[in-house]
């Protein structure tokens, strides 16, 4: 699709989200001595008629030193920031200003280049390590999970070639940008899947949210919609983290049960049962933190954005998968507990028989003398 759309002012916000621990003490983090390039504060969403989001224990924001990112034959100076979330997540944002007057085709090519850019990954790993080291004293139960969640939000403030966001959506190949597809024209059905997610609060703004990236038209340059998507992204990472952790724990339980039956006096089953129960409680507490960390009030714009992001990130599917695995873990814990009780019963029976034998043998000896 050809387009005469040009972006006069905007940026790409490239996210990399990492799990670094079970929990981060944000109050203690605020009291840490500042390091070079660390300017911190708490996230605040400005109140107006469309705001309907309440974030409990708002994340700590860190403004970091810029990074130079080579991209599509040019060097982009990216502003770097990080949000520290109390449930053990660091979300890193690289903000790359779009060249003034960039054509839509050039922007789509830039999107494709971002998809395969190793320098972003290296820079994100450096920033993660630096921030994690800074926060080390306040990270509870650190983790070393290397998987990161990635996302790109395209924020457009000014453009030419269309008189409204609605016309913008018709003229610009938005699905190609969001899916980073610069080589092959997308089918109408593929395009419809993306464009049907367009949301508007006023006539001058628009949000198109997909699983891979989002396009936000915000004439005032507001980042609150981007913040809500980022918030949802951190929860997606935690869903993936706990799904992988539960899967690993289940595999370990199956292997241990298969390889080792345990003796009558062994603590093997007791240890497995205790560990399974502990994991079940941990997962339940995490899901509670996720559900309680954000509240939506009414059916306003940001709440709608949050629900749309949840749909695109397949929260319901992840939750069902985790619930199913947690139920399996609970059943294993119950079976192990029954096995423990059975073995204890067998030991008690053996002890009773032994005691009876000890009583009978002397009597029998006296009888046969």
Protein Blocks (a to p, Z undefined) as FASTA:
>chain_A
ZZfbdcfbdcddddddddfbfbdcfklmmmpccdehiacddddddddfkbccdcehiadd
dddddddddeehiacdddddddddfkopacddddddddehiafklmmmmmmmmmmmmklm
mmmmmmmmmmmmmmmmmcghiafbfbdcdddddddfbdchiabfklmmmmpcfklmmnop
akbccdfklmmmmmmmpccfblmbccdddfkbccdddfkopaklmmmmmmmmmmmmmmmm
mmmmmmmmmmmmmmmmmmpnopaklcklmmmmmmmmmmmmmmmmmmmmmmmmpccedjbf
klmmmmmmmmmnommmmmmmmmmmmmmmmmmmmmmmmmmmmmmmmmmmmmmmmmmmmmmm
mmmmmmmZZ
